[in-house]
Amino acid sequence: MLAAATVYMPRHQRFTRTMGDPVQFFDDLAPSYGERYAGKPGFHDYYFGERLAKATEGLQLDGRHVLDIGSGTGDLYAALQPRFPGMYYLASDVSPRMLEHSKVPPGQRMVGHIYDQDIGDRRFDAIFMLGVTTYMEPTELERNLEWVARHLGPSGLFIVTFTNRHAVDSWVRRLCKPMLNAGSAGKGNVLTSGLRIHQYAHGDIRDLLEARFRITRWDALNHTIFPFNRLFPFLSIRVSRSLASVPGAPWWLRPFSSDLMVRAMAR
Ligand SMILES: C[S@@+](CC[C@H](N)C(=O)[O-])C[C@H]1O[C@@H](n2cnc3c(N)ncnc32)[C@H](O)[C@@H]1O
């Protein structure tokens, strides 16, 4: 474990905050972000619950070293800790306020880019990056992937999600963006935030990862489609759940899956 400190921030690290800056956006969202996991039943509750369930399915992490990059408010930790009380967990995030609201114990949180942390040659049994690649510039993603490949243990697993560029949900959201911008979509809405969003097709993800990793599993996530998932959440979720047991990410399911998740091992 790192030495106990409320938050570990390398001194040389500085963030420039501008409109559309992920740090600013997630700092603002931090006080309410955890409600997405523990809120009333509806779209968010379904979306985040499914992602957590599939990301952790079948894992045995007791006594194992786990790293969560872009950990947000620590909801992955809250899900894993009761199952694996003996795991060693570290969480990192570029948003200081997300970490201030985190469920991860203070001495296990690091603020900043993972590749700037003083971690030495430590290896992890599992490295998670859930819901984060969407907000990373391509060069930033490359640096993270390179770092992860060097810090996975011999049988360590990298579990990472991507927003699916070829999802009908993504196309509809792109079409609706001008209308949402004109309306009052509200604080915390990624579409109207000015954030640059990065989406990846199945083939893009394979090409990105296969240089450094061996992909061992694909999952297709969230088969609801905007705006029906907001207008008719319970019907959308019921249809989506009936597709959730399909294994892998077959070609016919990908257009109906807003996110793709990969498990991979270092080569
Ligand atoms: C949508 S939230 C996901 C949080 C958490 N992983 C989850 O599944 O609930 C995205 C998180 O990624 C963080 N983030 C964005 N860019 C990052 C980067 N380059 N490195 C680390 N974290 C980043 C944000 O601050 C935010 O907390």
Ligand as a Chemical Component Dictionary entry (heavy atoms), coordinates in Angstrom:
data_LIG
# 
_chem_comp.id                   LIG 
_chem_comp.type                 NON-POLYMER 
_chem_comp.pdbx_formal_charge   0 
_chem_comp.three_letter_code    LIG 
# 
loop_
_chem_comp_atom.comp_id 
_chem_comp_atom.atom_id 
_chem_comp_atom.alt_atom_id 
_chem_comp_atom.type_symbol 
_chem_comp_atom.charge 
_chem_comp_atom.model_Cartn_x 
_chem_comp_atom.model_Cartn_y 
_chem_comp_atom.model_Cartn_z 
_chem_comp_atom.pdbx_ordinal 
LIG C1  C1  C 0  -17.740 8.134  -16.129 1  
LIG S1  S1  S 1  -16.637 8.264  -14.780 2  
LIG C2  C2  C 0  -16.385 6.540  -14.394 3  
LIG C3  C3  C 0  -16.012 6.334  -12.953 4  
LIG C4  C4  C 0  -15.888 4.881  -12.518 5  
LIG N1  N1  N 0  -14.825 4.195  -13.232 6  
LIG C5  C5  C 0  -17.174 4.157  -12.696 7  
LIG O1  O1  O 0  -17.217 3.154  -13.409 8  
LIG O2  O2  O -1 -18.155 4.581  -12.098 9  
LIG C6  C6  C 0  -15.100 8.660  -15.564 10 
LIG C7  C7  C 0  -13.978 8.924  -14.575 11 
LIG O3  O3  O 0  -12.744 8.941  -15.290 12 
LIG C8  C8  C 0  -11.952 9.999  -14.784 13 
LIG N2  N2  N 0  -10.968 10.324 -15.827 14 
LIG C9  C9  C 0  -11.150 11.028 -16.959 15 
LIG N3  N3  N 0  -9.999  11.090 -17.666 16 
LIG C10 C10 C 0  -9.078  10.402 -16.947 17 
LIG C11 C11 C 0  -7.695  10.120 -17.128 18 
LIG N4  N4  N 0  -7.041  10.553 -18.199 19 
LIG N5  N5  N 0  -7.043  9.380  -16.178 20 
LIG C12 C12 C 0  -7.712  8.945  -15.088 21 
LIG N6  N6  N 0  -9.020  9.203  -14.851 22 
LIG C13 C13 C 0  -9.692  9.914  -15.762 23 
LIG C14 C14 C 0  -12.946 11.080 -14.462 24 
LIG O4  O4  O 0  -12.439 12.036 -13.568 25 
LIG C15 C15 C 0  -14.101 10.259 -13.874 26 
LIG O5  O5  O 0  -13.979 10.076 -12.501 27 
# 
loop_
_chem_comp_bond.comp_id 
_chem_comp_bond.atom_id_1 
_chem_comp_bond.atom_id_2 
_chem_comp_bond.value_order 
_chem_comp_bond.pdbx_ordinal 
LIG C1  S1  SING 1  
LIG S1  C2  SING 2  
LIG S1  C6  SING 3  
LIG C2  C3  SING 4  
LIG C3  C4  SING 5  
LIG C4  N1  SING 6  
LIG C4  C5  SING 7  
LIG C5  O1  DOUB 8  
LIG C5  O2  SING 9  
LIG C6  C7  SING 10 
LIG C7  O3  SING 11 
LIG C7  C15 SING 12 
LIG O3  C8  SING 13 
LIG C8  N2  SING 14 
LIG C8  C14 SING 15 
LIG N2  C9  SING 16 
LIG N2  C13 SING 17 
LIG C9  N3  DOUB 18 
LIG N3  C10 SING 19 
LIG C10 C11 SING 20 
LIG C10 C13 DOUB 21 
LIG C11 N4  SING 22 
LIG C11 N5  DOUB 23 
LIG N5  C12 SING 24 
LIG C12 N6  DOUB 25 
LIG N6  C13 SING 26 
LIG C14 O4  SING 27 
LIG C14 C15 SING 28 
LIG C15 O5  SING 29 
# 
